[in-house]
Amino acid sequence: MQWAKVILAAVFEVGWVIGLKHAVTWWEWSLTLISIYISFHLLVLSGKYLPVGTAYAVFAGLGTVGTVLSDTFLFGEELQPINFVLIGLLLTGVIGLKLAEGQPKEANT
């Protein structure tokens, strides 16, 4: 359930990032501010139960990927081949952090 909050927080992050770039009217700015609040509120709630560093990395990684894809599909930004490589590296890092989260610590000898 806590990871669902992080994922939903990332969805709202994409919304407020788009809003920061494209909002013009008062209601668009209102939606942007509401998205900021919901995004960080969900992240803070999940941080009470999840490792904060890992939760934030997942939040930021998903938000970044979502923002890049939104720019491409909603606003016609061109996606360069290097973008795929960098998004892949980002997702690999996020997945690696999640997998390493439960690993036991090595004892110093």
N, C-alpha and C positions, 0 to 999 in steps of 0.2 A: 504493500500500500504506500509506503514511504517513497519508493522509486517512482510510483505513478505520480506523486506530487512533484517530484523533480522533473519528470517528463512534461507534465502540464505547465510547470513553471517555465520551462524552455519554450513551450508553445506561446505563452504570453510574452516571453522575452522577444520572440520574433515579431509579435504584434507591436510591441512598443518601439522596437528598433525601426520598423517600417514607419510607424507613426512619427518618430522623430524626424525622419527624412521627408515624409509626404503630407503631414498634417497641415491644414490651412485654416479650417473653420474652428470655431470654439468647441463644437461637439467632437470633431476629430482629435483635438488636443485633449478633450475630456477622456475620450476612449484611450488615448495614449497614456495619460496619467493613471487611469484605472488599471491598465495593463501592467504598468510599472509596479503599482502596489500589489496586485495579485501575484505577479511573478516573484517578487522578493518575499512576499508573505509565505507563499508555498515553499520557497527554498528554505526560509528560516524554520518553518514548521518541520520540514524533513530533516534539517540539521540537528534537531533534538534527538533523533534516533539513528541517523546514519553518520558515517565518518564525513566530517565537513569538507575536507579537501577533495575526497572522491566525489561527493555530491556536487560540489561546485564545478569540478572538472567536467562531469557529465552534463550539468546545466549549461555551462559555457560552450562545450563542444556541440551539443545538440542545437543550441541557439545559433551558433556560428553556421553550422551546416544548414539549418532551416532558413537563416537569413540569406545565405548565398543562393540557395535553391529558389527562395521567394523572389529575389531580385531577378533571377533568370526567367522563371516561368510567369511571374506576374508583371514584371516591368521591362522585359526584353533585354536585360543585360546579357552580354556575351560571356559564355563560360569557356575559359581557355583550358587546354589540356593540363596545364600546371595546376589549375584549380582542383582537378580530380586527384592528382597526386597529393596535394596538400590536405585536402579533405580526408583522404585515406589515411595519411599520417596522423591527423588529428583524431580520427575515430579509433585508430590503432592505439594511440596513447590513452584515450578514455577507456577503451575496453581493457587495456593492460592494467590501468589503475584499479578498475573494478575487480579484475581477476586476482590481483595482488592483495586486495583488501583483506581477504580471509586467510592469507598465508601465515604460518607460524613464524615468529622471529627466531633468528639463529642465535645460539648462545655464544658469547665471547669466550675463547679459550686462551 
